[in-house]
Amino acid sequence: MLNARFLVEIVFPALVLCWTAVLVYSAVAGSTGYRALSSLEAAVEEKTGEVDALKARRAALEKRADLLNSGSLDPDMVDERIRAVLGYSREGDVVIPRREAETLLRAAPSD
C-alpha cells in the first residue's frame, strides 16, 4: 500500500513537472519555439523588402517594354533615347526634326 501511495503522491507529480519543464523549454528555446519565431519574422521582413524591390523593377521594365511597342512608339522619344545612349546630346540641346530643318534650309536665302 505504501508503494502505490508513493507513486501517486511523489513520482507521478515529479514526472508531470519534468514533462511540463521539457514542454516549456521547447516552447521557448526549441527549433519551433519563441526564439525561432523572431528570427523567422526578421527573415520574412527581409524577403518582403526584396519582393517589393523586384515588383518595382518589374513595373519599370513593363513600362519600358510598353514604350517599345510598335503601336505606341514615339519617334521623338526614340531619337532622344538614341542621342542620350550614344552620347550625342547634352543638357539644353534643342533638337529640330529633319523635315523642319530641310524646310528652313530651303526657305533661307542662299549667299
Helices and strands as residue ranges (DSSP letters): H 2-6, I 7-11, H 12-29, H 34-67, H 75-86, H 98-107
